[in-house]
Amino acid sequence: MPPMAPEDRFAAVIEALLRHPDVTQSPEEARSRKRFGSTSLRVKGKIFAMLVRGRLVVKLPARHVDALVEAAEGQRFEPCRGRLMKE
């Protein structure tokens, strides 16, 4: 079975989490501009999952990110060259 495409993974995340009353999706007009975080899920206005440059990005505690990177199962998010996100 081929790996799931990032867009399909994000669609599954959206479907599962939008049932929660505190989770919202970015407004349609923002998605059309395709800027950073424009296709995102938020809790109380803070982004926790998004699709960026064809990659699924999720916010996780730093220790979980470290473990995923060490296991070669994930990568740190670099929103601009030379700046890695801690979480």
Sequence and secondary structure as in RCSB ss.txt:
>XXXX:A:sequence
MPPMAPEDRFAAVIEALLRHPDVTQSPEEARSRKRFGSTSLRVKGKIFAMLVRGRLVVKLPARHVDALVEAAEGQ
RFEPCRGRLMKE
>XXXX:A:secstr
     HHHHHHHHHHHHTTSTTEEE  HHHHHHT TTSSEEEETTEEEEEEETTEEEE   HHHHHHHHHTTS  
   SBTTB    
